[in-house]
Structure formats: structure tokens, C-alpha cells
Amino acid sequence: MTYAVSVITIVITMRSTIIQIGNSRGVRLPKDALTLSGIKKNIEIKVKRGEIKIVPAKDSKGTDDFAIASEESFAKDWLRPEEEKAWKVYQ
């Protein structure tokens, strides 16, 4: 028996700017983009050089410990003077 399966993937591409939100920076996400993504409230932010990815949070257990460990890790790597200089052109 053979089955034909068709999957339709909708991709929205848009441009935006990073804005000041208090002492932080952020991006406004259109309601339609959030609706299409299925993301409700809790998210995980995955960061690698040149990319930030927002995905739904899978599990909130251990999040505080993970966030603290991540912050310390990023601080050691990204808050060096040479990193600041290298990334200044993108600010």
C-alpha cells in the first residue's frame, strides 16, 4: 500500500529593527507571525553568532539554573573588549 503525503509549510519573511525597551533591546513581533508559529507565552531563545532563534519552551523545570549558567557563559565569551569592538559595526 502506498500513501501520498503532502505537507504545506508557510514561511513569512520580514525585516524589522532592534528597538530600545527600557534598559533592554527587543523586536516587536506581529500578531500574525505569533499565531502562525503557535507560540503562546513561554519561549526559549537560542543564540549563536549571527543568529537568534525563538522557539516554544519545552519544559520550565531547571530554567532558572540554565539561564544563570547561560548568562555566565555568555559573559565570559561575549563581554570581552575585542568582542565589543568586533560587533560595534552592527549596533
RAZIVEN-V442295 format. One record per helix or strand. SS is the DSSP state (h for helix, s for strand). FROM is the first residue (numbers start at 0). TO is the last residue. If there is no record, write none. Layout:
ss:from:to
SS:FROM:TO
SS:FROM:TO
//
This chain:
ss:from:to
s:18:20
s:23:25
h:30:36
s:42:47
s:50:55
h:62:77
h:80:89
//
